[in-house]
Structure formats: C-alpha cells, structure tokens
Amino acid sequence: QVQLVESGGGLVQAGGSLRLSCATSGSIFRLKAMGWYRQAPGKQRELVAEFMGSGGTNYVDAVKGRFTISGDNAKNTLFLQMNNLKPEDTAVYYCHNRLRPDYWGQGTQVNVSS
C-alpha cells in the first residue's frame, strides 16, 4: 500500500520555525525523486524544494536560505526544516515523488501569522 503521511505543521508567528516530516511506505520513497510542494488558498500547488537526480537539491527562490530539505533513507522519511517563516509561507504542504505522480498525501497545514 502506498502511503505518504505529512506531519509537523501548525501555527507559528513570523520569524519562527517548523520542521515537517513525511513518513512513507518503502514502495514510494526514492530520495532523489522526493520533494516538498505547497498549495496556498486560491493558488496552484507549487514546488518548494526537491532532491535532484544528481543528489543535489533545488529550492524555489522564495524559500532559498530559509528552508532545508533532507531525508532518511533507512526510515523512508522526508523532512523540511523551515526557518524565518513568513506569512506568505502559509499553505498546505505535501511531500511527493515526482516519478509517481498519482500519489499524494493529505498534507500538513502551515499557518504563519504576522
């Protein structure tokens, strides 16, 4: 059974930090294909951070220097450390394997107050 279960979201003041986790079933987890996406109210889902096939990472400009993606192959878990959060980071955050486009978790809500 394919599972992606995001957690760690919550309400935080601007400037605060959160660490998101995504626990997955082994069948869906491929570190070099994993990424974090977010969807704000009234907006399309967008890529936030991802591992590249080369093993490097890619971040959307809006989060560079503030967010860090990491993963634990042994535990099939993906993380997103988010620092210096801003109100515009408010969204539902999802982890995703771009090579398995049909599968998404339920997401975790992040709310950043000003």
VOPAGU-2260 file (C-alpha; in pm, 1 decimal, decimal comma):
REM VOPAGU-2260
SITE   aa  ch    i         X         Y         Z
SITE  GLN   A    0       0,0       0,0       0,0
SITE  VAL   A    1     137,1     338,3     -98,6
SITE  GLN   A    2     138,4     592,4     182,9
SITE  LEU   A    3     269,7     943,5     230,5
SITE  VAL   A    4     186,4    1092,2     568,9
SITE  GLU   A    5     290,3    1450,5     633,4
SITE  SER   A    6     310,9    1597,1     982,2
SITE  GLY   A    7     466,9    1881,8    1176,6
SITE  GLY   A    8     258,1    2171,0    1055,7
SITE  GLY   A    9      95,0    2422,6    1283,2
SITE  LEU   A   10      51,9    2786,6    1368,6
SITE  VAL   A   11     366,0    2992,6    1413,4
SITE  GLN   A   12     449,6    3360,9    1425,5
SITE  ALA   A   13     651,4    3523,5    1151,5
SITE  GLY   A   14    1019,5    3456,0    1208,9
SITE  GLY   A   15     952,2    3121,6    1372,0
SITE  SER   A   16    1048,0    2771,2    1263,5
SITE  LEU   A   17     878,6    2439,9    1190,7
SITE  ARG   A   18    1009,2    2102,1    1085,5
SITE  LEU   A   19     785,6    1899,2     860,7
SITE  SER   A   20     811,5    1522,0     831,1
SITE  CYS   A   21     678,6    1285,4     568,3
SITE  ALA   A   22     661,3     919,8     657,0
SITE  THR   A   23     623,8     696,1     356,1
SITE  SER   A   24     581,8     333,4     267,3
SITE  GLY   A   25     902,1     198,8     122,2
SITE  SER   A   26     749,3     148,2    -218,6
SITE  ILE   A   27     704,1     523,1    -280,9
SITE  PHE   A   28    1024,1     656,5    -127,8
SITE  ARG   A   29    1309,9     734,8    -364,1
SITE  LEU   A   30    1517,6    1007,9    -207,8
SITE  LYS   A   31    1648,5    1154,1    -532,6
SITE  ALA   A   32    1292,3    1189,4    -661,6
SITE  MET   A   33    1134,5    1332,3    -346,7
SITE  GLY   A   34    1022,1    1685,6    -292,8
SITE  TRP   A   35     802,3    1917,0     -93,5
SITE  TYR   A   36     517,5    2108,7    -253,3
SITE  ARG   A   37     267,4    2356,8    -112,6
SITE  GLN   A   38     -71,7    2493,2    -201,7
SITE  ALA   A   39    -195,0    2822,5     -65,5
SITE  PRO   A   40    -564,5    2914,8     -69,5
SITE  GLY   A   41    -676,0    3008,7    -418,2
SITE  LYS   A   42    -341,1    2919,0    -572,1
SITE  GLN   A   43    -199,7    2626,3    -763,8
SITE  ARG   A   44      21,8    2371,1    -597,1
SITE  GLU   A   45     387,1    2465,3    -636,9
SITE  LEU   A   46     723,2    2303,9    -583,8
SITE  VAL   A   47     905,8    2423,9    -273,0
SITE  ALA   A   48    1214,0    2203,8    -254,2
SITE  GLU   A   49    1331,4    1880,7    -409,1
SITE  PHE   A   50    1617,3    1638,6    -441,9
SITE  MET   A   51    1763,3    1619,1    -787,9
SITE  GLY   A   52    1859,4    1302,7    -967,6
SITE  SER   A   53    2221,9    1408,7    -923,8
SITE  GLY   A   54    2174,5    1404,6    -548,0
SITE  GLY   A   55    2174,1    1781,7    -520,3
SITE  THR   A   56    1882,7    1995,7    -410,3
SITE  ASN   A   57    1664,4    2259,8    -569,7
SITE  TYR   A   58    1464,3    2531,0    -396,4
SITE  VAL   A   59    1214,1    2781,9    -519,2
SITE  ASP   A   60    1362,6    3131,5    -491,8
SITE  ALA   A   61    1113,3    3237,3    -224,7
SITE  VAL   A   62    1249,9    2987,2      28,4
SITE  LYS   A   63    1619,5    2977,2     -55,2
SITE  GLY   A   64    1830,1    3029,9     253,4
SITE  ARG   A   65    1535,7    2963,4     483,5
SITE  PHE   A   66    1421,5    2606,1     408,3
SITE  THR   A   67    1628,3    2287,7     403,0
SITE  ILE   A   68    1515,6    1955,5     260,9
SITE  SER   A   69    1660,8    1633,7     397,2
SITE  GLY   A   70    1576,1    1267,6     408,1
SITE  ASP   A   71    1641,4     943,2     589,6
SITE  ASN   A   72    1669,7     650,5     350,6
SITE  ALA   A   73    1667,6     396,3     632,5
SITE  LYS   A   74    1333,8     525,0     760,4
SITE  ASN   A   75    1182,0     621,8     423,9
SITE  THR   A   76    1116,9     966,4     566,2
SITE  LEU   A   77    1148,9    1312,5     417,3
SITE  PHE   A   78    1195,3    1633,6     614,3
SITE  LEU   A   79    1164,5    2004,6     556,2
SITE  GLN   A   80    1323,1    2241,6     804,9
SITE  MET   A   81    1160,9    2580,9     770,9
SITE  ASN   A   82    1321,6    2880,6     937,7
SITE  ASN   A   83    1238,7    3250,4     938,6
SITE  LEU   A   84     885,3    3174,3     830,2
SITE  LYS   A   85     682,4    3443,6     660,1
SITE  PRO   A   86     304,2    3489,8     628,0
SITE  GLU   A   87     333,8    3408,8     257,4
SITE  ASP   A   88     456,4    3060,1     354,6
SITE  THR   A   89     106,0    2981,5     477,6
SITE  ALA   A   90     -14,8    2678,6     282,4
SITE  VAL   A   91     -80,9    2308,1     294,3
SITE  TYR   A   92     249,9    2128,0     246,8
SITE  TYR   A   93     280,4    1793,6      70,1
SITE  CYS   A   94     561,3    1552,7       4,8
SITE  HIS   A   95     570,4    1381,9    -331,1
SITE  ASN   A   96     770,0    1151,9    -550,6
SITE  ARG   A   97     776,9    1316,7    -891,2
SITE  LEU   A   98     824,5     976,5   -1056,4
SITE  ARG   A   99     497,3     856,3    -903,7
SITE  PRO   A  100     268,8    1146,7    -998,8
SITE  ASP   A  101     -58,4     982,9    -894,4
SITE  TYR   A  102      29,1     963,9    -526,8
SITE  TRP   A  103     -10,7    1247,5    -277,4
SITE  GLY   A  104     -55,2    1254,1      96,7
SITE  GLN   A  105    -318,5    1451,1     286,1
SITE  GLY   A  106     -76,5    1734,6     352,2
SITE  THR   A  107       0,1    1929,1     666,4
SITE  GLN   A  108    -125,8    2282,0     725,9
SITE  VAL   A  109     123,5    2557,9     799,4
SITE  ASN   A  110     -11,1    2892,4     916,6
SITE  VAL   A  111     224,0    3184,5     971,2
SITE  SER   A  112      84,8    3487,7    1145,8
SITE  SER   A  113     226,6    3835,5    1104,9
